[in-house]
Amino acid sequence: MDGGLPPLDEGFLTRLLERALDRGGDYADVFVESSRSQILRWEEGRVKEADLDLARGVGVRVLAGEKTGYAYSDILAEDALLAAAATAAHIAAGGGAPAPAPRAESDLPDRYPVRRPLADAALREKVALLEGLEAAAATEPEVERHLASYAETVQEVLVATSDGVLARDRRPLLRLNCTVVAARNGRRETARRSLGGRAGMEFFADHPVADLAREAVRGARQLLDAVPAPAGPMPVVLGAATSGILLHEAVGHGLEADFNRKGTSMFSDRVGQRVASELCTVVDDPGFPGDRGALNVDDEGLPAERTVLIEKGVLRGYLHDRLSARLMNMRPTGNGRRESYRHHPLPRMTCTLMPAGDSDVAELFRSVRRGLYAKSFSGGQVDIARGDFVFNVTEGYLIEDGRVTAPVKGATLVGNGPAIMGRVSLVASDFTLSPGMWNCGKRGQGVPVNVGLPHILISEMTVGGTRGGGAP
């Protein structure tokens, strides 16, 4: 990778930590990052835009009680870095002056093995992916326009902490997006499909670009055939994989410990209580190899681990970073994440999922006389304090007499996270991970995440649409 990590030796890392603690902080860490990102945007048969970004810098954090001091520098001279450490120390001054503990490098798993590094592939090969998308889409009837993009990042990090941790990680990340506009009799519809993960160029041998293009075309055509969505309360079947974004937004954020420490989540002070149907288990798991949500180590130097949040409907705990764990007298869960060296860590999700249940998929649909099949979603809005949400359904269908029938357009799902979790009546056995498209934003920071879900049946949900009457 161009540049690599800044060359900070063990002695200088110790000096930085000593400077960070010299005003009495309880704990300090140093986050060193070097990243290389490339984006190619394709439109009208050519590369419309190409961006290459290189970033290197160091962030220093100090904790003193509930106070956090944070400063960073992209000037890598020793005096600039020591000044950043001194600034963080002033922000979070405390009463003691602990000395940094001796560090031992962490032995970490390899959850993103790479056979063909992204940086080794020629630009021509990456452009060819975009050409292949357009070629596959252009052969399909009714396709009027096609846009695509390719994005990759390789991030190298080093975390050194005052309590003796030294951890290194090299994180690849790629994503391919395809947008198709289809037209028929003067009507136009747009569909977007994406896939990606933490992998090298070998990823595309297992995920042909033509399949992605055809899926985008199918989505646009489905909208051309769609009827107005129904409105009102009705049973809803959530599709496997990408419907997990509803779980992430409507439930997962409320389980991040900083909201619960401050009492602003609907799950605050409810550990040990029933918060969902006994069919519901919710897990945050960074351990799927090559997945977009995979992590070897979090951005505080702690091993990223599987955390059971809700077990058979009972709340078991929250996602913690070091600060929330200290203040709530809990164990960190390896979920301290940050966008870059310019940001301090926060409790964040990795891959949030509901494991497979025991029901057959067909059983879910047979159980519904009239309802909605919400197969996939785009963004939504969530009130974390109350758990209320609104989500847009990007691909949905009517369910009539136990069968999936006409596609619908303009459907939204409206509800409350804990209330909806209490109405989960069947969980299918077909757990599937989303194809690796999601970014999560929180307090101005974005990080890659993923979701997973089997088909699930919710006995009643409010559907917002354009047809009234309470049922299709």
ZINORUR-V709227 format. One record per pair of residues at least 24 apart in sequence whose C-alpha atoms are under 10 Angstrom apart, sorted by the first residue. I is the first residue (numbers start at 1). J is the second residue. Records with the same first field share a line. If there is no record, write none. Layout:
I=J + J
This chain:
1=34 + 35 + 36 + 54 + 117 + 118 + 119 + 120 + 154 + 155 + 156 + 170
2=34 + 35 + 36 + 54 + 55 + 119 + 154
3=34 + 35 + 36 + 54 + 55 + 56
4=33 + 34 + 35 + 36 + 55 + 56 + 155 + 156 + 157
5=32 + 33 + 34 + 35 + 56 + 57 + 58 + 155 + 156 + 157 + 158
6=32 + 33 + 34 + 56 + 57 + 58 + 76 + 77 + 157 + 158
7=32 + 76
8=32 + 76 + 78 + 158
10=103 + 160 + 166
12=78 + 81 + 82
13=82 + 100 + 159 + 160 + 161 + 162
14=99 + 100 + 101 + 102 + 103 + 160 + 161 + 162
15=78 + 82 + 85 + 100
16=60 + 78 + 81 + 82 + 83 + 84 + 85 + 86 + 100 + 160 + 162
17=60 + 61 + 62 + 82 + 85 + 86 + 89 + 99 + 100 + 101 + 160 + 161 + 162
18=82 + 85 + 86 + 89 + 97 + 98 + 99 + 100 + 162
19=81 + 82 + 83 + 84 + 85 + 86 + 87 + 88 + 89
20=60 + 61 + 62 + 63 + 69 + 70 + 82 + 83 + 84 + 85 + 86 + 87 + 88 + 89 + 90 + 92 + 93 + 97 + 100 + 162
21=61 + 62 + 63 + 64 + 85 + 86 + 88 + 89 + 90 + 92 + 93 + 94 + 96 + 97 + 98 + 99 + 100 + 162
22=85 + 86 + 89 + 90 + 93 + 94 + 96 + 97 + 98 + 99
23=62 + 64 + 86 + 88 + 89 + 90 + 91 + 92 + 93 + 94 + 95 + 96 + 97 + 98
24=62 + 63 + 64 + 89 + 90 + 92 + 93 + 94 + 95 + 96 + 97 + 98 + 99
25=61 + 62 + 63 + 64 + 65 + 67 + 68 + 69 + 88 + 89 + 90 + 91 + 92 + 93 + 94 + 95 + 96 + 97 + 98
26=62 + 63 + 64 + 65 + 67 + 92 + 93 + 94 + 95 + 96 + 97 + 98 + 99 + 162 + 163
27=61 + 62 + 63 + 64 + 65 + 68 + 92 + 97 + 98 + 99 + 100 + 161 + 162 + 163 + 322 + 323
28=60 + 61 + 62 + 63 + 64 + 68 + 69 + 70 + 85 + 88 + 89 + 98 + 100 + 160 + 161 + 162 + 163
29=59 + 60 + 61 + 62 + 63 + 70 + 85 + 100 + 159 + 160 + 161 + 162 + 163 + 164 + 165 + 166 + 299 + 300 + 301
30=58 + 59 + 60 + 61 + 62 + 72 + 85 + 158 + 159 + 160 + 161 + 162 + 166 + 299 + 300 + 301 + 341
31=57 + 58 + 59 + 60 + 61 + 72 + 157 + 158 + 159 + 160 + 161 + 167 + 299 + 300 + 301 + 338 + 340 + 341 + 342 + 343 + 344
32=56 + 57 + 58 + 59 + 60 + 72 + 73 + 156 + 157 + 158 + 159 + 160 + 168 + 299 + 340 + 341
33=57 + 58 + 59 + 74 + 155 + 156 + 157 + 158 + 159 + 168 + 169 + 170 + 340 + 341 + 342
34=58 + 154 + 155 + 156 + 157 + 158 + 170 + 340 + 341
35=153 + 154 + 155 + 156 + 157 + 170 + 171 + 172 + 340
36=119 + 152 + 153 + 154 + 155 + 156 + 172
37=119 + 151 + 152 + 153 + 154 + 155 + 172 + 173 + 174
38=118 + 119 + 123 + 150 + 151 + 152 + 153 + 154 + 174
39=126 + 149 + 150 + 151 + 152 + 153 + 174 + 175 + 176
40=123 + 126 + 127 + 130 + 148 + 149 + 150 + 151 + 152 + 176
41=127 + 130 + 147 + 148 + 149 + 150 + 151 + 177
42=127 + 130 + 131 + 133 + 134 + 146 + 147 + 148 + 149 + 150 + 177 + 178
43=130 + 131 + 134 + 145 + 146 + 147 + 148 + 149
44=134 + 145 + 146 + 147 + 148
45=130 + 131 + 134 + 135 + 146 + 147
46=127 + 130 + 131 + 134 + 147
47=127 + 130 + 131 + 148 + 149
48=147 + 148 + 149
49=149
50=149 + 150 + 151
51=151
52=151 + 152 + 153
53=153
54=153 + 154 + 155
55=155 + 340 + 341
56=155 + 156 + 157 + 340 + 341
57=81 + 157 + 340 + 341 + 342
58=84 + 85 + 157 + 158 + 159 + 340 + 341 + 342
59=84 + 85 + 88 + 159 + 340 + 341 + 342 + 343 + 344
60=84 + 85 + 86 + 87 + 88 + 89 + 159 + 160 + 161 + 341 + 342 + 343 + 344
61=85 + 87 + 88 + 89 + 91 + 92 + 161 + 343 + 344 + 345
62=86 + 87 + 88 + 89 + 90 + 91 + 92 + 93 + 94 + 162
63=88 + 89 + 91 + 92 + 93 + 94 + 322 + 323
64=89 + 91 + 92 + 93 + 94 + 95 + 96 + 323
65=92 + 93 + 94 + 95 + 323 + 326 + 327
66=92 + 323 + 324 + 326 + 327
67=91 + 92 + 93 + 94 + 323
68=92 + 93 + 323 + 344
69=93 + 344
70=342 + 343 + 344 + 345
71=341 + 342 + 343 + 344
72=341 + 342 + 343 + 344
73=341 + 342
74=341 + 342
98=162 + 163
99=162 + 163
100=160 + 161 + 162 + 163 + 164
101=161 + 162 + 163 + 164 + 165
102=161 + 162 + 163 + 164 + 165 + 166
103=160 + 161 + 162 + 163 + 164 + 165 + 166 + 167
104=160 + 164 + 165 + 166 + 167
105=159 + 160 + 164 + 165 + 166 + 167 + 168 + 301
106=164 + 165 + 166 + 167 + 168 + 297 + 301 + 302 + 303
107=166 + 167 + 168 + 296 + 297 + 303
108=167 + 168 + 169 + 295 + 296 + 297 + 302 + 303 + 304
109=169 + 287 + 289 + 295 + 296 + 297 + 303 + 304
110=169 + 170 + 287 + 289 + 290 + 294 + 295 + 296 + 297
111=171 + 198 + 199 + 286 + 287 + 288 + 289 + 290 + 291 + 294 + 295 + 296 + 297
112=170 + 171 + 172 + 173 + 197 + 198 + 199 + 200 + 287 + 288 + 289 + 290 + 291 + 292 + 294 + 295 + 296
113=171 + 172 + 198 + 199 + 200 + 289 + 290
114=171 + 172 + 198 + 199 + 200 + 201 + 202 + 203 + 290
115=199 + 200 + 201 + 202 + 203
116=199 + 200 + 201 + 202 + 203
117=154 + 172 + 199 + 200 + 201 + 202
118=152 + 153 + 154 + 172 + 173 + 174 + 199 + 200 + 201 + 202
119=152 + 153 + 154 + 172 + 200 + 201
120=200 + 201
121=200 + 201
125=201
126=150 + 151 + 201
128=209
129=176 + 204 + 208 + 209 + 210
130=176 + 177 + 178 + 209 + 213
131=209
132=208 + 209 + 210 + 213
133=176 + 177 + 178 + 179 + 208 + 209 + 210 + 211 + 212 + 213 + 214 + 216
134=178 + 179 + 180 + 209 + 210 + 213
135=209 + 210 + 213
136=209 + 210 + 211 + 212 + 213 + 214 + 217
137=178 + 179 + 180 + 181 + 210 + 211 + 212 + 213 + 214 + 215 + 216 + 217
138=180 + 213 + 214 + 217
139=214
140=182 + 213 + 214 + 217 + 218
141=182 + 183 + 184 + 217 + 221
142=181 + 182 + 183 + 184 + 185 + 188 + 217 + 220 + 221 + 224
143=180 + 181 + 182 + 183 + 184 + 188 + 189 + 190 + 217 + 220 + 221
144=180 + 181 + 182 + 183 + 184 + 188 + 189 + 190
145=179 + 180 + 181 + 182 + 183 + 190
146=178 + 179 + 180 + 181 + 182 + 190 + 192 + 213 + 216 + 217
147=177 + 178 + 179 + 180 + 181 + 192
148=176 + 177 + 178 + 179 + 180 + 192 + 193 + 194 + 213
149=175 + 176 + 177 + 178 + 179 + 194
150=174 + 175 + 176 + 177 + 178 + 194 + 196
151=175 + 176 + 177 + 196
152=176 + 196 + 197 + 198 + 199 + 200
153=198
154=198 + 199 + 200
155=340
157=297 + 299 + 301 + 340 + 341
158=299 + 300 + 301
159=297 + 298 + 299 + 300 + 301 + 302
160=300 + 301
161=300 + 301
164=301
165=300 + 301 + 302
166=300 + 301 + 302
167=296 + 297 + 298 + 299 + 300 + 301 + 302 + 303
168=296 + 297 + 299 + 301
169=295 + 296 + 297 + 298 + 299 + 301
170=295 + 296
171=198 + 199 + 294 + 295 + 296
172=197 + 198 + 199 + 200 + 290 + 292
173=197 + 198 + 199 + 200 + 290 + 291 + 292 + 293 + 436 + 448
174=198 + 199 + 200 + 201 + 203 + 292 + 436 + 437
175=199 + 292 + 435 + 436 + 437 + 438
176=204 + 209 + 212 + 436 + 437
177=209 + 212 + 213 + 216 + 437
178=209 + 212 + 213 + 214 + 215 + 216 + 217
179=212 + 213 + 216 + 217 + 219 + 220
180=213 + 214 + 215 + 216 + 217 + 218 + 219 + 220 + 221
181=216 + 217 + 219 + 220 + 221
182=216 + 217 + 218 + 219 + 220 + 221 + 222 + 223 + 224
183=220 + 221 + 224
184=221 + 224 + 225
185=224
187=223 + 224
188=220 + 221 + 223 + 224
189=219 + 220 + 221 + 222 + 223 + 224 + 225
190=216 + 217 + 219 + 220 + 221 + 222 + 223 + 224
191=215 + 216 + 217 + 218 + 219 + 220 + 221 + 222 + 223 + 394 + 395
192=216 + 217 + 219 + 220 + 378 + 394
193=217 + 219 + 435 + 437
194=434 + 435 + 436 + 437 + 438
195=292 + 434 + 435 + 436 + 437 + 438
196=290 + 291 + 292 + 434 + 435 + 436 + 437 + 438
197=289 + 290 + 291 + 292 + 293 + 294 + 435 + 436 + 437 + 438 + 448 + 449 + 450
198=289 + 290 + 291 + 292 + 293 + 294 + 295 + 436 + 448
199=289 + 290 + 291 + 292
200=290
203=290
219=394 + 395
220=395
222=395 + 396 + 397 + 406 + 407 + 408 + 409
223=394 + 395 + 396 + 407 + 408 + 409 + 410
224=407 + 408 + 409
225=406 + 407 + 408 + 409
226=395 + 396 + 397 + 398 + 406 + 407 + 408 + 409 + 410
227=397 + 398 + 406 + 407 + 408 + 409 + 410 + 466 + 467
228=406 + 407 + 408 + 409 + 410 + 411 + 465 + 466 + 467 + 472
229=372 + 393 + 396 + 397 + 398 + 406 + 407 + 408 + 409 + 410 + 411 + 412 + 463 + 464 + 465 + 466 + 467 + 468 + 471 + 472
230=371 + 372 + 398 + 408 + 409 + 410 + 411 + 412 + 463 + 464 + 465 + 466 + 467 + 468 + 469 + 470 + 471 + 472
231=372 + 410 + 411 + 412 + 413 + 462 + 463 + 464 + 465 + 466 + 467 + 468 + 469 + 470 + 471 + 472
232=371 + 413 + 414 + 460 + 461 + 462 + 463 + 464 + 465 + 466 + 467 + 468 + 469 + 470 + 471 + 472
233=371 + 413 + 414 + 459 + 460 + 461 + 462 + 463 + 464 + 469 + 470 + 471
234=368 + 369 + 370 + 371 + 372 + 458 + 459 + 460 + 461 + 462 + 463 + 470 + 471 + 472
235=365 + 367 + 368 + 369 + 370 + 371 + 372 + 373 + 399 + 423 + 457 + 458 + 459 + 460 + 461 + 462 + 463 + 471
236=364 + 365 + 368 + 370 + 371 + 372 + 373 + 374 + 398 + 399 + 413 + 424 + 456 + 457 + 458 + 459 + 460 + 461 + 462 + 463
237=361 + 364 + 365 + 367 + 368 + 371 + 372 + 373 + 374 + 375 + 396 + 397 + 399 + 424 + 426 + 427 + 455 + 456 + 457 + 458 + 459 + 460 + 461
238=364 + 372 + 373 + 374 + 375 + 376 + 377 + 396 + 427 + 453 + 454 + 455 + 456 + 457 + 458
239=361 + 373 + 374 + 375 + 376 + 377 + 395 + 396 + 430 + 432 + 453 + 454 + 455 + 456 + 457
240=356 + 361 + 374 + 375 + 376 + 428 + 429 + 430 + 431 + 432 + 433 + 434 + 452 + 453 + 454 + 455 + 456
241=353 + 354 + 375 + 376 + 430 + 431 + 432 + 433 + 434 + 435 + 436 + 450 + 451 + 452 + 453 + 454 + 455
242=375 + 376 + 377 + 378 + 432 + 433 + 434 + 435 + 436 + 437 + 438 + 450 + 451 + 452 + 453 + 454
243=374 + 375 + 376 + 377 + 378 + 393 + 433 + 434 + 451 + 452 + 453 + 454 + 455 + 456
244=351 + 352 + 353 + 354 + 376 + 377 + 432 + 433 + 434 + 450 + 451 + 452 + 453 + 454 + 455
245=352 + 353 + 376 + 377 + 378 + 379 + 380 + 391 + 434 + 438 + 449 + 450 + 451 + 452 + 453
246=376 + 377 + 378 + 379 + 380 + 382 + 389 + 390 + 391 + 392 + 413 + 417 + 451 + 453
247=282 + 352 + 353 + 354 + 417 + 421 + 451 + 452 + 453
248=282 + 284 + 349 + 350 + 351 + 352 + 353 + 440 + 449 + 450 + 451 + 452
249=352 + 379 + 380 + 381 + 382 + 383 + 384 + 387 + 389 + 391 + 417 + 440
250=380 + 381 + 382 + 383 + 384 + 386 + 387 + 388 + 389 + 390 + 391 + 415 + 416 + 417 + 418 + 420 + 421
251=282 + 352 + 382 + 384 + 387 + 388 + 389 + 416 + 417 + 418 + 420 + 421
252=282 + 283 + 284 + 309 + 318 + 319 + 348 + 349 + 352 + 353 + 384 + 417
253=318 + 319 + 347 + 348 + 349 + 382 + 383 + 384 + 385 + 387 + 440 + 442
254=318 + 319 + 382 + 383 + 384 + 385 + 386 + 387 + 417 + 418
255=309 + 310 + 315 + 317 + 318 + 319 + 320 + 347 + 348 + 349 + 384
256=309 + 317 + 318 + 319 + 320 + 321 + 324 + 335 + 346 + 347 + 348 + 349
257=317 + 318 + 319 + 320 + 321 + 323 + 324 + 325 + 328 + 332 + 335 + 346 + 347 + 348
258=318 + 319 + 320 + 321 + 323 + 324 + 325 + 327 + 328 + 346 + 347 + 348
259=318 + 324 + 347 + 384 + 385
260=318 + 319 + 324 + 328 + 385
261=318 + 324 + 325 + 327 + 328
262=324
263=385
264=384 + 385 + 386
265=383 + 384 + 385 + 386 + 387
266=383 + 384 + 385 + 386 + 387 + 388 + 416 + 417 + 418
267=315 + 317 + 318 + 384 + 385 + 386 + 387 + 418
268=318 + 385
269=315 + 317
270=314 + 315 + 316 + 317
271=309 + 310 + 314 + 315 + 316 + 317 + 318
272=310 + 311 + 313 + 314 + 315 + 316 + 317
273=310 + 313 + 314 + 315 + 316
274=310 + 311 + 312 + 313 + 314 + 315 + 316 + 418 + 422
275=310 + 311 + 312 + 313 + 314 + 315 + 417 + 418 + 419 + 421 + 422
276=310 + 311 + 312 + 313 + 314 + 315 + 417 + 418 + 419 + 420 + 421 + 422 + 423 + 424
277=311 + 312 + 313 + 314 + 418 + 419 + 420 + 421 + 422 + 423 + 424 + 425 + 426
278=310 + 311 + 312 + 313 + 314 + 421 + 422 + 423 + 424 + 425
279=311 + 312 + 313 + 354 + 355 + 356 + 357 + 358 + 421 + 422 + 423 + 424 + 425 + 426 + 427 + 456
280=310 + 311 + 312 + 313 + 314 + 354 + 355 + 356 + 357 + 421 + 422 + 423 + 424 + 425 + 426 + 427 + 456
281=308 + 309 + 310 + 311 + 312 + 313 + 314 + 315 + 353 + 354 + 355 + 356 + 357 + 421
282=307 + 308 + 309 + 310 + 311 + 312 + 313 + 314 + 315 + 316 + 352 + 353 + 354 + 355 + 453
283=307 + 308 + 309 + 310 + 311 + 349 + 350 + 351 + 352 + 353 + 354 + 355 + 452
284=308 + 309 + 310 + 318 + 319 + 333 + 335 + 348 + 349 + 350 + 351 + 352 + 353 + 354 + 450 + 451 + 452
285=349 + 350 + 351 + 352 + 353 + 450 + 451 + 452
286=334 + 335 + 349 + 350 + 351 + 352 + 449 + 450
287=350 + 351
288=351 + 433
290=436
291=350 + 351 + 433 + 434 + 435 + 436 + 448 + 449 + 450 + 451
292=350 + 351 + 433 + 434 + 435 + 436 + 437 + 438 + 439 + 447 + 448 + 449 + 450 + 451
293=349 + 350 + 351 + 352 + 436 + 437 + 438 + 439 + 447 + 448 + 449 + 450 + 451
294=350 + 351 + 448 + 449 + 450
295=334 + 335 + 350 + 351 + 449
296=334
297=334 + 335 + 336 + 337
298=333 + 334 + 335 + 336 + 337 + 338 + 345 + 348 + 350
299=334 + 335 + 336 + 337 + 338 + 339 + 340 + 341 + 344 + 345 + 346
300=334 + 335 + 336 + 337 + 338 + 344 + 345 + 346
301=334 + 336 + 337
302=332 + 333 + 334 + 335 + 336
303=332 + 333 + 334 + 335
304=332 + 333 + 334 + 335 + 336 + 350
305=332 + 333 + 334 + 335 + 350
306=333 + 334 + 335 + 350 + 351 + 352
307=333 + 334 + 335 + 352
308=352 + 353
309=352
310=354
311=354
313=418 + 421 + 422
318=347
319=346 + 347 + 348 + 349
320=346 + 347 + 348 + 349
321=345 + 346 + 347 + 348
322=346 + 347
323=347
337=445 + 446 + 447
338=442 + 445 + 446 + 447
339=441 + 442 + 444 + 445 + 446 + 447 + 448
340=445 + 446 + 447
342=445
343=444 + 445
344=445
345=445
346=442 + 443 + 445
347=442
348=440 + 441 + 442 + 447 + 449
349=440 + 447 + 448 + 449 + 450 + 451
350=440 + 447 + 448 + 449 + 450 + 451
351=433 + 434 + 436 + 438 + 448 + 449 + 450 + 451 + 452
352=433 + 449 + 450 + 451 + 452 + 453
353=431 + 432 + 433 + 434 + 450 + 451 + 452 + 453 + 454
354=427 + 431 + 432 + 451 + 452 + 453 + 454 + 455 + 456
355=427 + 428 + 429 + 430 + 431 + 432 + 452 + 453 + 454
356=427 + 428 + 429 + 430 + 431 + 432 + 452 + 453 + 454 + 455 + 456
357=426 + 427 + 428 + 429 + 430 + 431 + 453 + 454 + 455 + 456
358=426 + 427 + 428 + 429 + 430
359=426 + 427 + 428 + 429 + 430 + 454 + 455 + 456
360=426 + 427 + 428 + 429 + 430 + 455
361=426 + 427 + 428 + 429 + 430 + 454 + 455 + 456 + 457
362=402 + 403 + 428 + 455
363=402 + 426 + 427 + 428 + 457
364=402 + 425 + 426 + 427 + 428 + 455 + 456 + 457 + 458
365=399 + 400 + 401 + 402 + 403 + 404 + 455 + 456 + 457
366=399 + 400 + 401 + 402 + 403 + 404
367=401 + 402 + 403 + 425 + 426 + 457 + 459
368=399 + 400 + 401 + 402 + 403 + 404 + 457 + 459
369=399 + 400 + 401 + 402 + 403 + 471 + 472
370=398 + 399 + 400 + 401 + 402 + 403 + 404 + 470 + 471 + 472
371=397 + 398 + 399 + 400 + 401 + 402 + 403 + 404 + 459 + 460 + 461 + 463 + 470 + 471 + 472
372=396 + 397 + 398 + 399 + 400 + 404 + 405 + 407 + 408 + 411 + 461 + 463 + 471 + 472
373=397 + 398 + 399 + 403 + 404 + 405 + 407 + 408 + 455 + 457
374=398 + 399 + 407 + 408 + 411 + 412 + 413 + 455
375=455
376=434
377=411 + 412 + 413
378=438
380=412 + 413 + 414
381=414
382=414 + 415 + 416 + 417
383=416 + 417
384=416 + 417
386=416 + 417 + 418
387=415 + 416 + 417 + 418 + 419 + 420
388=414 + 415 + 416 + 417 + 418 + 419 + 420
389=413 + 414 + 415 + 416 + 417
390=414 + 415 + 416 + 462 + 463 + 464
391=415 + 463 + 464
392=464
393=463 + 464
398=471 + 472
399=471 + 472
400=471 + 472
408=465
409=465 + 466
410=464 + 465 + 466 + 467
411=463 + 464 + 465 + 466 + 467
412=462 + 463 + 464 + 465
413=461 + 462 + 463 + 464 + 465
414=461 + 462 + 463 + 464
415=460 + 461 + 462 + 463
416=461 + 462
419=461
420=458 + 459 + 460 + 461 + 462
421=458
422=458 + 459
423=457 + 458 + 459 + 460 + 461
424=456 + 457 + 458 + 459 + 460
425=456 + 457 + 458 + 459 + 460
426=455 + 456 + 457 + 458 + 459
427=453 + 454 + 455 + 456 + 457 + 458
428=453 + 454 + 455 + 456 + 457
429=453 + 454 + 455 + 456
430=454 + 455 + 456
431=455 + 456
